[in-house]
Amino acid sequence: MIPAALTILVAVLVATTVIFHHITVIWCAGSAG
């Protein structure tokens, strides 16, 4: 079984990465034009 804490940690890491990626894309798009 995968520990619940590990599952939560992975979920938070993925969410943070996705959010950061979206912010970066939006910021780059806004700066570009």
C-alpha positions in Angstrom: 0.0 0.0 0.0 1.1 3.5 -0.7 1.2 5.7 2.4 -1.4 8.4 2.5 1.2 11.0 3.2 3.2 10.1 0.1 0.0 10.3 -2.0 -0.8 13.7 -0.6 2.8 14.9 -1.2 2.7 13.7 -4.8 -0.7 15.3 -5.4 0.6 18.7 -3.9 3.8 18.5 -6.0 1.8 17.8 -9.2 -0.7 20.5 -8.5 2.1 23.0 -7.8 3.9 22.1 -10.9 0.8 22.4 -13.1 -0.2 25.8 -11.6 3.4 27.1 -12.0 3.4 25.9 -15.6 0.1 27.6 -16.3 1.3 30.9 -14.7 4.6 30.7 -16.7 2.7 30.1 -20.0 0.3 32.9 -19.3 3.0 35.3 -18.3 5.2 34.5 -21.3 2.2 34.8 -23.6 1.3 38.2 -22.0 4.9 39.4 -22.3 5.2 38.3 -25.9 2.2 40.1 -27.1 
